[in-house]
Amino acid sequence: MFKLKPIVILIAVAAVILAVYFLGAIFSPAAREGKTIYFKIEPGEGVNKISANLQNYGLIKNNLIFKAYVFLIGSKSKLLAGEHKLNTNMNIINIIKSLATNEDKAKEKKITIIEGWGAKEIADYLEKQQLAKSEEFLKAMKIEDWRSGYDFLSGVKAKTVEGFLFPDTYRVFADASVDDIIKKMLDNFDKKLTDKMREDIIVQKKDIFEIITMASIIEREGLSDGDKKMIADVFWKRLEIGMGLQSDATVNYITGKNKTRPSVADTQINSPYNTYKYRGLPPGPISNPGLVAIEAAIYPAKNDYLFFLTDKDGQAIFAKIYEEHQENIRKYLD
């Protein structure tokens, strides 16, 4: 009678065990409890990077098995760049199917957040887009709900994430929650504020909160990119010498108006955001600044000016001394 050699038996048993393990890993989800995760594949990312990210997000347990299965079924080149809506209770088969199709694209909406918009403007816009209730969005902005997830929020003294909702064009799922939308904006801010920018802020003995608060004012004051950098230097100099910022944008933030020249009564309003009445930076950002305004706050254009105004055409007019500034007011605004 023919007898199998022990080594052959061991190999056969090992093969069966590996096959069972492999199949179990493919058909079993990473977690029993479902959790929706928006997973993004960047253009040019390969299977190695995708599988590693899937494991980091807790969507798969073993990235080696994921890669092996992708190669086995020939889906290496079928994983599509873009954002995909996945769930931790999906198995590898379903995840690959989702990553290889455009089913989610039809469920996406394109939104554009404008530089300088405040939280209320964003909230109202999202409501018009039928993505979120305005009040619900504003309630979800509490700083304590987000601080632990982002190191740039560690020094924020304000009560909300106002200032860090990065203005950009986004694609969001139609059923995205307000937390999903806020997270997408905060993630984008985290990417846009480079390591070099963070290092330079520290070298200047400032913190990110100060920079973003200043950038939020600059965003509402200067229209051209060059003006923003010039105005940034004017404002930083005023802070250094203990002079009030006297920013019309901060007064408009209080009143809700959009005047190029607030009334005298407006500039007397008793609010910590009134930089005519109180020196120093306001308690927090007054808008959500774009990258140009943030860069202006970090890298201002050095100049000899201490005063400026914005004329009726939106051009900044600068002055070195108060008398020259008063003459500019009479010339360009009166």
NORHU-V306584 format. One record per residue. N is the residue number from 1. SS is DSSP state (A for helix, B for strand, O for the rest). OMEGA is omega as a letter, one per 30 degrees, with the letter a starting at -180 (none if undefined). D_CENTER is the distance of its C-alpha to the mean C-alpha in whole Angstrom. Layout:
((N;SS;OMEGA;D_CENTER) (N;SS;OMEGA;D_CENTER))
//
This chain:
((1;O;a;73) (2;O;l;70) (3;O;l;68) (4;O;l;64) (5;O;a;63) (6;A;a;61) (7;A;l;58) (8;A;l;58) (9;A;l;58) (10;A;l;55) (11;A;a;53) (12;A;l;53) (13;A;l;52) (14;A;l;49) (15;A;l;48) (16;A;l;49) (17;A;l;47) (18;A;l;44) (19;A;l;44) (20;A;l;44) (21;A;a;41) (22;A;a;39) (23;A;l;40) (24;A;a;39) (25;A;a;35) (26;A;a;35) (27;A;a;36) (28;O;l;34) (29;O;l;31) (30;O;a;28) (31;O;l;29) (32;O;l;31) (33;O;a;28) (34;O;l;26) (35;O;a;22) (36;B;l;20) (37;B;l;17) (38;B;a;15) (39;B;a;16) (40;B;l;15) (41;B;l;18) (42;O;l;17) (43;O;l;20) (44;O;l;23) (45;O;l;22) (46;O;a;25) (47;A;a;27) (48;A;a;27) (49;A;a;23) (50;A;a;22) (51;A;l;25) (52;A;l;23) (53;A;l;20) (54;A;l;22) (55;A;l;24) (56;A;l;21) (57;O;l;19) (58;O;a;23) (59;O;l;23) (60;O;a;27) (61;O;a;29) (62;O;a;30) (63;A;l;29) (64;A;l;32) (65;A;l;33) (66;A;a;31) (67;A;a;31) (68;A;a;35) (69;A;l;35) (70;A;l;33) (71;A;a;35) (72;A;a;38) (73;A;l;37) (74;O;a;36) (75;O;a;32) (76;O;a;31) (77;O;a;30) (78;O;a;29) (79;O;a;26) (80;O;l;24) (81;O;a;20) (82;B;a;17) (83;B;a;16) (84;B;l;19) (85;B;a;19) (86;B;l;21) (87;B;a;23) (88;O;l;24) (89;O;l;28) (90;O;l;28) (91;O;a;30) (92;A;l;30) (93;A;a;32) (94;A;l;30) (95;A;l;27) (96;A;l;28) (97;A;a;29) (98;A;a;26) (99;A;a;24) (100;O;a;27) (101;O;l;27) (102;O;a;25) (103;A;a;26) (104;A;a;22) (105;A;a;22) (106;A;a;24) (107;A;a;22) (108;B;l;19) (109;B;l;18) (110;B;l;16) (111;B;l;14) (112;B;l;13) (113;O;a;11) (114;O;l;13) (115;O;l;12) (116;O;l;14) (117;O;l;13) (118;O;a;14) (119;A;a;13) (120;A;l;17) (121;A;l;16) (122;A;a;13) (123;A;l;15) (124;A;l;18) (125;A;l;17) (126;A;l;16) (127;A;l;19) (128;A;l;21) (129;O;l;19) (130;O;l;21) (131;O;a;18) (132;O;l;18) (133;O;a;20) (134;A;a;19) (135;A;a;20) (136;A;l;19) (137;A;a;15) (138;A;l;16) (139;A;a;18) (140;O;a;15) (141;O;a;13) (142;B;a;15) (143;A;a;14) (144;A;l;17) (145;A;a;15) (146;O;a;12) (147;A;a;13) (148;A;a;15) (149;A;a;12) (150;O;a;11) (151;A;a;13) (152;A;l;11) (153;A;a;12) (154;O;a;15) (155;O;a;17) (156;O;a;15) (157;O;a;18) (158;O;a;17) (159;O;a;17) (160;B;l;14) (161;O;l;10) (162;O;a;11) (163;O;a;9) (164;O;l;6) (165;O;a;5) (166;O;a;4) (167;O;a;7) (168;O;l;9) (169;B;a;11) (170;B;l;10) (171;B;a;13) (172;B;l;14) (173;B;a;17) (174;O;l;19) (175;O;l;20) (176;O;l;16) (177;O;l;16) (178;A;l;14) (179;A;l;12) (180;A;a;12) (181;A;l;10) (182;A;l;8) (183;A;l;7) (184;A;l;6) (185;A;l;3) (186;A;l;3) (187;A;l;5) (188;A;l;3) (189;A;a;3) (190;A;l;6) (191;A;a;8) (192;A;l;8) (193;O;a;9) (194;O;l;12) (195;A;l;15) (196;A;l;17) (197;A;l;15) (198;A;l;15) (199;A;a;19) (200;A;l;20) (201;A;l;18) (202;A;l;21) (203;A;l;23) (204;O;a;23) (205;O;l;24) (206;O;l;21) (207;O;a;18) (208;A;a;14) (209;A;l;14) (210;A;a;17) (211;A;a;15) (212;A;l;12) (213;A;l;15) (214;A;a;17) (215;A;a;15) (216;A;l;14) (217;A;l;18) (218;A;a;18) (219;A;a;16) (220;A;a;19) (221;A;a;22) (222;O;a;22) (223;O;l;22) (224;O;l;23) (225;A;l;21) (226;A;l;24) (227;A;a;24) (228;A;a;21) (229;A;l;22) (230;A;a;25) (231;A;l;24) (232;A;a;22) (233;A;l;25) (234;A;a;27) (235;A;l;25) (236;A;l;25) (237;A;l;29) (238;A;l;29) (239;A;a;28) (240;A;a;30) (241;O;l;33) (242;O;l;32) (243;O;l;32) (244;O;l;30) (245;O;a;27) (246;O;a;29) (247;O;l;26) (248;A;a;26) (249;A;l;23) (250;A;l;23) (251;A;l;26) (252;A;l;25) (253;A;l;22) (254;A;a;25) (255;A;a;27) (256;O;l;24) (257;O;l;26) (258;O;a;25) (259;O;l;28) (260;O;l;29) (261;O;a;31) (262;O;l;31) (263;O;l;35) (264;O;l;36) (265;O;l;36) (266;A;a;32) (267;A;l;32) (268;A;a;34) (269;O;a;32) (270;O;l;32) (271;O;l;28) (272;O;l;26) (273;O;l;24) (274;O;a;27) (275;O;l;27) (276;O;a;30) (277;O;a;32) (278;O;l;30) (279;O;a;29) (280;O;l;26) (281;O;l;22) (282;O;a;22) (283;O;a;21) (284;O;a;17) (285;O;l;15) (286;O;l;16) (287;O;l;13) (288;O;a;10) (289;O;l;11) (290;O;a;10) (291;A;a;11) (292;A;l;14) (293;A;l;15) (294;A;l;13) (295;A;l;15) (296;A;l;18) (297;A;l;18) (298;A;a;18) (299;O;a;20) (300;O;l;22) (301;O;a;26) (302;O;l;28) (303;O;a;31) (304;O;a;34) (305;O;l;33) (306;O;a;32) (307;B;l;32) (308;B;l;31) (309;B;l;31) (310;B;a;29) (311;O;a;32) (312;O;l;33) (313;O;l;31) (314;O;l;28) (315;O;l;29) (316;B;l;29) (317;B;a;32) (318;B;l;33) (319;B;a;36) (320;O;a;37) (321;O;a;39) (322;A;a;39) (323;A;l;42) (324;A;l;40) (325;A;l;37) (326;A;l;40) (327;A;l;42) (328;A;l;38) (329;A;a;38) (330;A;a;41) (331;A;a;41) (332;A;a;38) (333;O;a;37) (334;O;none;40))
//
